[in-house]
Amino acid sequence: MILEMAILNVKKGLKNVFEQDFIVASKYISSINGYNGHTLRKCLEQENKYILLVDWKNLKSHQIGFRKSDAYLKWKELLPNYYAPFPTVEHYETIFQNEKKNSKKV
């Protein structure tokens, strides 16, 4: 699995509208083969800063499956005008992962 990561700096005064449009745009990215889920997180220290994390089956699912699709064109109609500067997108593969397991007491 590949993690796409982008830091989104939203122009001042647009964060509420951006968040609404992001929800609408989410249906486009989630329609792509190889898409496994995504999260948008808001920075606590900087009001207009967000991080977008998207899980893809592989790099090709994002770079070709999404970026060359009609869904991407619709995504681009909604979101890019909110950003200043335009975000850099990077991809990461997992080297190590540790998860806390919930234990139930009986």
C-alpha atoms as an extended CHARMM CRD file, in Angstrom:
* protein
*
       106  EXT
         1         1  MET       CA              0.0000000000        0.0000000000        0.0000000000  PROA      1               0.0000000000
         2         2  ILE       CA              1.1480000000        3.5490000000       -0.7890000000  PROA      2               0.0000000000
         3         3  LEU       CA              0.3530000000        6.6560000000        1.2430000000  PROA      3               0.0000000000
         4         4  GLU       CA             -0.0680000000        9.9140000000       -0.6660000000  PROA      4               0.0000000000
         5         5  MET       CA              0.5930000000       12.9770000000        1.4740000000  PROA      5               0.0000000000
         6         6  ALA       CA             -0.0490000000       16.6250000000        0.6630000000  PROA      6               0.0000000000
         7         7  ILE       CA              0.0880000000       19.6790000000        2.9090000000  PROA      7               0.0000000000
         8         8  LEU       CA             -2.7130000000       22.0230000000        1.8970000000  PROA      8               0.0000000000
         9         9  ASN       CA             -2.3850000000       25.7140000000        2.7310000000  PROA      9               0.0000000000
        10        10  VAL       CA             -5.8350000000       27.1770000000        2.1960000000  PROA      10              0.0000000000
        11        11  LYS       CA             -6.1790000000       30.8810000000        1.4100000000  PROA      11              0.0000000000
        12        12  LYS       CA             -7.4020000000       33.0150000000        4.3210000000  PROA      12              0.0000000000
        13        13  GLY       CA            -11.1460000000       33.3480000000        4.6150000000  PROA      13              0.0000000000
        14        14  LEU       CA            -11.8550000000       30.2300000000        2.5470000000  PROA      14              0.0000000000
        15        15  LYS       CA            -11.4940000000       27.3840000000        5.0450000000  PROA      15              0.0000000000
        16        16  ASN       CA            -15.2240000000       26.8070000000        5.6460000000  PROA      16              0.0000000000
        17        17  VAL       CA            -16.0820000000       26.7260000000        1.9430000000  PROA      17              0.0000000000
        18        18  PHE       CA            -12.9970000000       24.5840000000        1.2710000000  PROA      18              0.0000000000
        19        19  GLU       CA            -14.0930000000       22.0170000000        3.8610000000  PROA      19              0.0000000000
        20        20  GLN       CA            -17.5570000000       21.8140000000        2.2780000000  PROA      20              0.0000000000
        21        21  ASP       CA            -16.1570000000       21.4730000000       -1.2450000000  PROA      21              0.0000000000
        22        22  PHE       CA            -13.6610000000       18.8760000000       -0.0500000000  PROA      22              0.0000000000
        23        23  ILE       CA            -16.5190000000       16.6460000000        1.0970000000  PROA      23              0.0000000000
        24        24  VAL       CA            -18.1010000000       16.9650000000       -2.3600000000  PROA      24              0.0000000000
        25        25  ALA       CA            -14.7690000000       16.3000000000       -4.1060000000  PROA      25              0.0000000000
        26        26  SER       CA            -14.1970000000       13.2020000000       -1.9760000000  PROA      26              0.0000000000
        27        27  LYS       CA            -16.7290000000       11.2280000000       -4.0010000000  PROA      27              0.0000000000
        28        28  TYR       CA            -14.5180000000       11.6490000000       -7.0800000000  PROA      28              0.0000000000
        29        29  ILE       CA            -11.2820000000       10.3560000000       -5.5740000000  PROA      29              0.0000000000
        30        30  SER       CA            -13.0730000000        7.5080000000       -3.8000000000  PROA      30              0.0000000000
        31        31  SER       CA            -14.4750000000        6.2360000000       -7.1230000000  PROA      31              0.0000000000
        32        32  ILE       CA            -11.0440000000        5.2010000000       -8.4460000000  PROA      32              0.0000000000
        33        33  ASN       CA             -9.8380000000        1.5960000000       -8.6220000000  PROA      33              0.0000000000
        34        34  GLY       CA             -6.9590000000        1.1470000000       -6.1970000000  PROA      34              0.0000000000
        35        35  TYR       CA             -8.2760000000        3.8060000000       -3.7910000000  PROA      35              0.0000000000
        36        36  ASN       CA             -8.3530000000        2.5090000000       -0.1950000000  PROA      36              0.0000000000
        37        37  GLY       CA             -9.3950000000        5.5790000000        1.8130000000  PROA      37              0.0000000000
        38        38  HSD       CA             -8.4260000000        9.1290000000        2.6940000000  PROA      38              0.0000000000
        39        39  THR       CA             -8.2810000000       11.5370000000        5.6030000000  PROA      39              0.0000000000
        40        40  LEU       CA             -8.2250000000       15.3210000000        5.7610000000  PROA      40              0.0000000000
        41        41  ARG       CA             -6.7850000000       16.6880000000        8.9930000000  PROA      41              0.0000000000
        42        42  LYS       CA             -6.7340000000       20.3170000000       10.1320000000  PROA      42              0.0000000000
        43        43  CYS       CA             -3.6460000000       21.7270000000       11.7760000000  PROA      43              0.0000000000
        44        44  LEU       CA             -4.1620000000       22.9490000000       15.3380000000  PROA      44              0.0000000000
        45        45  GLU       CA             -1.3110000000       25.4630000000       15.2480000000  PROA      45              0.0000000000
        46        46  GLN       CA             -1.9890000000       27.0580000000       11.8570000000  PROA      46              0.0000000000
        47        47  GLU       CA             -5.6260000000       27.8710000000       11.1320000000  PROA      47              0.0000000000
        48        48  ASN       CA             -5.6170000000       27.4250000000        7.3490000000  PROA      48              0.0000000000
        49        49  LYS       CA             -3.2890000000       24.4300000000        7.1090000000  PROA      49              0.0000000000
        50        50  TYR       CA             -4.4560000000       20.8770000000        6.4120000000  PROA      50              0.0000000000
        51        51  ILE       CA             -2.8760000000       17.5490000000        5.6170000000  PROA      51              0.0000000000
        52        52  LEU       CA             -4.3850000000       15.1560000000        3.1000000000  PROA      52              0.0000000000
        53        53  LEU       CA             -3.5450000000       11.4710000000        3.4530000000  PROA      53              0.0000000000
        54        54  VAL       CA             -4.7270000000        9.0300000000        0.7870000000  PROA      54              0.0000000000
        55        55  ASP       CA             -4.1520000000        5.2920000000        0.8590000000  PROA      55              0.0000000000
        56        56  TRP       CA             -3.6610000000        3.7300000000       -2.5640000000  PROA      56              0.0000000000
        57        57  LYS       CA             -3.1570000000        0.1270000000       -3.5880000000  PROA      57              0.0000000000
        58        58  ASN       CA             -0.0690000000        1.2160000000       -5.5290000000  PROA      58              0.0000000000
        59        59  LEU       CA              1.5300000000        4.3080000000       -7.0760000000  PROA      59              0.0000000000
        60        60  LYS       CA             -0.0350000000        3.6100000000      -10.4710000000  PROA      60              0.0000000000
        61        61  SER       CA             -3.5360000000        3.8250000000       -8.9410000000  PROA      61              0.0000000000
        62        62  HSD       CA             -2.8780000000        7.4570000000       -8.0660000000  PROA      62              0.0000000000
        63        63  GLN       CA             -0.6440000000        8.6870000000      -10.8490000000  PROA      63              0.0000000000
        64        64  ILE       CA             -2.4870000000        7.0060000000      -13.7110000000  PROA      64              0.0000000000
        65        65  GLY       CA             -5.8030000000        5.7290000000      -12.3520000000  PROA      65              0.0000000000
        66        66  PHE       CA             -6.7750000000        9.0170000000      -10.6980000000  PROA      66              0.0000000000
        67        67  ARG       CA             -4.6890000000       11.6900000000      -12.3880000000  PROA      67              0.0000000000
        68        68  LYS       CA             -5.7140000000       10.5650000000      -15.8810000000  PROA      68              0.0000000000
        69        69  SER       CA             -9.4230000000       10.1750000000      -15.0710000000  PROA      69              0.0000000000
        70        70  ASP       CA            -12.5450000000       12.2800000000      -15.5440000000  PROA      70              0.0000000000
        71        71  ALA       CA            -12.9370000000       12.1380000000      -11.7560000000  PROA      71              0.0000000000
        72        72  TYR       CA             -9.6400000000       14.0380000000      -11.4190000000  PROA      72              0.0000000000
        73        73  LEU       CA            -10.9080000000       16.7740000000      -13.7270000000  PROA      73              0.0000000000
        74        74  LYS       CA            -13.9470000000       17.1950000000      -11.4770000000  PROA      74              0.0000000000
        75        75  TRP       CA            -11.6850000000       17.1830000000       -8.3800000000  PROA      75              0.0000000000
        76        76  LYS       CA             -9.5820000000       19.9220000000      -10.0040000000  PROA      76              0.0000000000
        77        77  GLU       CA            -12.6820000000       22.0220000000      -10.7500000000  PROA      77              0.0000000000
        78        78  LEU       CA            -13.5080000000       22.1430000000       -7.0330000000  PROA      78              0.0000000000
        79        79  LEU       CA            -10.2800000000       22.3530000000       -5.0540000000  PROA      79              0.0000000000
        80        80  PRO       CA             -7.0850000000       23.8630000000       -6.5230000000  PROA      80              0.0000000000
        81        81  ASN       CA             -8.2220000000       27.4850000000       -6.3290000000  PROA      81              0.0000000000
        82        82  TYR       CA             -8.2030000000       27.2550000000       -2.5350000000  PROA      82              0.0000000000
        83        83  TYR       CA             -4.4550000000       26.6390000000       -2.2440000000  PROA      83              0.0000000000
        84        84  ALA       CA             -1.5920000000       29.1010000000       -1.9170000000  PROA      84              0.0000000000
        85        85  PRO       CA              0.9690000000       27.8300000000       -2.6880000000  PROA      85              0.0000000000
        86        86  PHE       CA             -0.1230000000       24.8140000000       -4.6950000000  PROA      86              0.0000000000
        87        87  PRO       CA              0.6410000000       21.6880000000       -2.6270000000  PROA      87              0.0000000000
        88        88  THR       CA              3.4840000000       19.3060000000       -3.2360000000  PROA      88              0.0000000000
        89        89  VAL       CA              2.2910000000       15.7110000000       -3.3190000000  PROA      89              0.0000000000
        90        90  GLU       CA              4.5710000000       12.9520000000       -2.0670000000  PROA      90              0.0000000000
        91        91  HSD       CA              4.1680000000        9.1910000000       -1.8260000000  PROA      91              0.0000000000
        92        92  TYR       CA              5.3520000000        6.9380000000        0.9950000000  PROA      92              0.0000000000
        93        93  GLU       CA              5.6270000000        3.2090000000        1.5470000000  PROA      93              0.0000000000
        94        94  THR       CA              5.4670000000        1.6320000000        4.9840000000  PROA      94              0.0000000000
        95        95  ILE       CA              8.7450000000        0.3890000000        6.4120000000  PROA      95              0.0000000000
        96        96  PHE       CA              7.5050000000       -0.2200000000        9.9450000000  PROA      96              0.0000000000
        97        97  GLN       CA              4.1170000000        0.0440000000       11.6180000000  PROA      97              0.0000000000
        98        98  ASN       CA              3.0300000000       -0.5540000000       15.1870000000  PROA      98              0.0000000000
        99        99  GLU       CA             -0.5870000000       -0.4150000000       16.2760000000  PROA      99              0.0000000000
       100       100  LYS       CA             -2.0000000000       -0.4930000000       19.7660000000  PROA      100             0.0000000000
       101       101  LYS       CA             -4.2850000000       -3.4630000000       20.1890000000  PROA      101             0.0000000000
       102       102  ASN       CA             -7.3960000000       -3.1170000000       22.2910000000  PROA      102             0.0000000000
       103       103  SER       CA             -7.6020000000       -5.7270000000       24.9870000000  PROA      103             0.0000000000
       104       104  LYS       CA            -10.8880000000       -6.7200000000       26.5670000000  PROA      104             0.0000000000
       105       105  LYS       CA            -11.0720000000       -7.7040000000       30.1910000000  PROA      105             0.0000000000
       106       106  VAL       CA            -13.5960000000      -10.3460000000       31.0790000000  PROA      106             0.0000000000
